[in-house]
Amino acid sequence: MKTTGGTDDQKRRAGERAAEAVDDGDVVGLGTGSTAAYAIRALGRAVDDGLDVVGVPTSFDSRQLAREVGVPLRALDEVERIDVAIDGADQLDSRLDAIKGGGAAHAREKVVDAAAERFVVVADPSKTAETLSRSVPVEVLPDARAAVERDVDALGGEPTLRRAERKDGPVVTDNGNVVLDCDFGAIAEPAALAADLAAVPGVVEHGLFVGLADAVYVGTDDGVEVRTRE
Ligand SMILES: O=C[C@H](O)[C@H](O)[C@H](O)COP(=O)(O)O
């Protein structure tokens, strides 16, 4: 499922630049995916050098990596605020709206990213687009799959159950649910589609992140392009 045309160096530049913007004493949302991982590793090095931060992980993988690199962790319900969240994206448009969930982590990511005072997306140039058009990952209660498929179809989408690669059967999220990748073609009104999907019974969370990002750091071959919400 995960596809990206970006290079590791582009992702590293974006992740490391975002980590540099973390201040002493910050509570940091730790996103999921290969780009956010560079930020987590950079934070680990900064902690070694004396930075005082607490990380709130968004997935099994981000928790594991943060532990490995020595970022102190708290669960979301153990912190009173999140100062900044750093997270990747599968596609981004010029309004900073995003599609996330290529790694099926979007439900917890959305809670953490939305709770953050400042949400920074880290990406490579292959993720940017004028209009969002990738399939939208939709996390669904397993028993509701068929009903949600019918509702997605009625909304003009084409749902496909995400299947595991090294196991028979579906991908099961960190929350015990399944994922429908829903192809809506070019998404002219992301906010309207986000509201429609959120209203479908059985949908736990969808991967449209509309109006949430404050800034996007796009790593390029020779630097980082910073875009902020106007
Ligand atoms: O579920 C996964 C997350 O939404 C990731 O942040 C997203 O898929 C981007 O990952 P990557 O940086 O590996 O392309």
The ligand as an SDF file (V2000), in Angstrom:
LIG
                    3D

 14 13  0  0  0  0  0  0  0  0999 V2000
   -0.7150    5.9380    8.6230 O   0  0  0  0  0  0  0  0  0  0  0  0
    0.3460    6.4850    8.3470 C   0  0  0  0  0  0  0  0  0  0  0  0
    0.5760    7.9170    8.3660 C   0  0  0  0  0  0  0  0  0  0  0  0
   -0.5440    8.7090    8.0740 O   0  0  0  0  0  0  0  0  0  0  0  0
    1.8430    8.4210    7.6760 C   0  0  0  0  0  0  0  0  0  0  0  0
    2.1470    9.6280    8.3050 O   0  0  0  0  0  0  0  0  0  0  0  0
    1.7070    8.6380    6.1770 C   0  0  0  0  0  0  0  0  0  0  0  0
    1.3040    7.4300    5.5650 O   0  0  0  0  0  0  0  0  0  0  0  0
    3.0190    9.1330    5.5500 C   0  0  0  0  0  0  0  0  0  0  0  0
    4.0270    8.2000    5.6970 O   0  0  0  0  0  0  0  0  0  0  0  0
    5.4390    8.3310    4.9670 P   0  0  0  0  0  0  0  0  0  0  0  0
    6.1330    9.4800    5.5620 O   0  0  0  0  0  0  0  0  0  0  0  0
    6.1310    7.0090    5.2340 O   0  0  0  0  0  0  0  0  0  0  0  0
    5.1690    8.4860    3.4950 O   0  0  0  0  0  0  0  0  0  0  0  0
  1  2  2  0
  2  3  1  0
  3  4  1  0
  3  5  1  0
  5  6  1  0
  5  7  1  0
  7  8  1  0
  7  9  1  0
  9 10  1  0
 10 11  1  0
 11 12  2  0
 11 13  1  0
 11 14  1  0
M  END
$$$$
